Amino acid sequence: MKFKSALLATIALATAQLHAQEAAPQQQLLKLVQAYTEAQRDFEPSKIDAIVTRDFYEVSPIGEVDPREKVLGFYLPANKREAPTMEVSEPSIQVFGNTGTILIKLSGTATVNAEKRNFAFRAGYVAVNEGGKWKLASAQYTGIRPPKPQ
């Protein structure tokens, strides 16, 4: 009976450790996307630079493909303007070896012509693990239509 108890405890511990190891990259990837979103909001290109790969690109909500240099240039402090509030929610994260995909919902409020407007995007990211550190390789944003008035 002691052997069975010890065996079950060992299996339970191994299962818990495996689950924790699987969850760790997912948590890292979610934190990476949150850090990227904050660096965008705060117009901090040096932080963005540290988060993205050398060949990073972004597909904007209007379908433009922006290479890394254009993204970094857009977020220069001289271009800073009032940033909308942003909330990251509904994460869906998959890890395949050294590659991860992250889907989130970005929502918030922006002031346009002195009027507050709500917005929402679905954002998709691809991340790669470079030498033990996760970095974003691409981002794509798709607008979510607001519900139609009834």
C-alpha positions in Angstrom: 0.0 0.0 0.0 2.9 2.4 0.8 4.3 1.7 -2.6 1.1 2.5 -4.4 0.8 5.8 -2.4 4.4 6.7 -3.2 3.8 5.9 -6.9 0.6 7.9 -7.1 2.3 10.9 -5.3 5.2 10.7 -7.8 2.9 10.6 -10.8 0.9 13.5 -9.4 4.0 15.6 -8.8 5.4 14.8 -12.3 2.0 15.8 -13.8 1.9 19.0 -11.9 5.5 19.9 -13.0 4.8 19.1 -16.6 1.6 21.3 -16.5 3.7 24.1 -14.9 6.3 23.8 -17.6 3.7 23.9 -20.4 2.0 26.9 -18.8 5.3 28.8 -18.4 5.8 29.7 -22.1 2.2 30.6 -22.5 2.5 33.0 -19.6 5.7 34.4 -21.0 4.1 35.0 -24.4 1.1 36.8 -22.9 3.4 39.0 -20.9 5.4 39.7 -24.1 2.3 40.9 -25.9 1.2 43.0 -22.9 4.7 44.6 -22.8 4.5 45.3 -26.6 1.1 46.9 -26.2 2.4 49.1 -23.4 5.5 50.1 -25.3 3.2 51.1 -28.3 0.9 53.1 -26.0 3.8 54.9 -24.4 5.7 55.5 -27.7 8.8 53.7 -26.5 10.7 52.5 -29.6 13.6 51.2 -27.5 11.3 48.8 -25.7 9.7 47.8 -28.9 13.1 47.2 -30.4 14.0 44.8 -27.5 10.7 42.9 -27.9 10.7 42.3 -31.7 13.0 40.2 -34.1 15.2 41.8 -36.7 12.8 40.8 -39.4 9.6 41.8 -37.6 6.7 43.1 -39.6 3.2 44.3 -38.7 0.0 44.3 -40.7 -2.0 47.3 -39.7 -5.8 47.3 -39.3 -6.1 49.0 -42.7 -4.0 46.2 -44.4 -0.6 48.0 -44.7 2.5 45.9 -44.2 5.0 47.8 -42.0 8.5 46.5 -41.7 10.3 46.8 -38.3 12.0 50.1 -39.2 8.7 51.8 -40.1 7.1 50.5 -36.9 9.9 51.8 -34.8 9.8 55.2 -36.6 6.1 55.5 -36.0 6.6 55.2 -32.2 9.3 57.8 -31.9 8.7 60.1 -28.9 8.4 63.1 -31.3 5.3 61.4 -32.8 3.6 60.8 -29.5 0.0 61.7 -29.1 -2.7 60.9 -26.6 -2.9 57.1 -26.4 -6.2 55.3 -26.1 -6.9 53.1 -23.1 -6.2 49.5 -24.0 -7.3 46.3 -22.5 -5.8 42.9 -23.5 -8.3 40.0 -23.1 -9.4 36.7 -24.5 -5.9 35.2 -25.0 -5.5 32.0 -27.0 -1.9 30.9 -27.0 -0.3 27.9 -28.7 3.4 26.8 -28.5 5.0 24.6 -31.1 8.7 24.1 -30.0 10.4 27.5 -30.5 7.4 29.1 -32.1 4.3 30.5 -30.5 1.0 32.0 -31.7 -0.9 34.5 -29.6 -4.4 35.7 -30.4 -6.0 38.4 -28.2 -8.7 40.9 -28.1 -7.5 44.5 -27.8 -10.3 46.9 -26.8 -10.4 50.4 -25.4 -11.6 54.0 -25.8 -10.1 56.7 -27.9 -11.0 60.4 -28.2 -11.8 61.4 -31.8 -12.8 65.0 -32.4 -13.6 65.5 -28.7 -15.8 62.4 -28.7 -15.0 59.2 -26.9 -15.3 56.1 -29.0 -15.0 52.5 -28.1 -13.0 50.2 -30.4 -11.9 46.6 -30.5 -9.4 44.6 -32.6 -8.5 41.0 -32.8 -4.7 40.8 -32.8 -2.6 37.9 -33.9 1.1 37.6 -33.1 3.8 35.1 -34.0 6.7 34.7 -31.5 10.0 32.9 -31.7 12.3 31.8 -29.0 15.8 33.2 -29.8 18.4 31.8 -27.4 16.0 31.3 -24.6 14.2 34.7 -25.0 10.8 35.1 -26.7 10.5 37.8 -29.3 7.7 38.9 -31.6 8.2 38.1 -35.3 4.9 39.5 -36.6 1.7 41.2 -35.6 -1.6 41.6 -37.4 -4.6 43.6 -36.4 -8.2 43.1 -37.6 -11.0 45.5 -36.5 -14.0 44.0 -34.8 -17.2 45.7 -36.0 -19.3 47.2 -33.2 -22.7 45.7 -32.8 -25.4 47.1 -35.0 -27.9 49.3 -33.3 -31.3 47.6 -32.9 
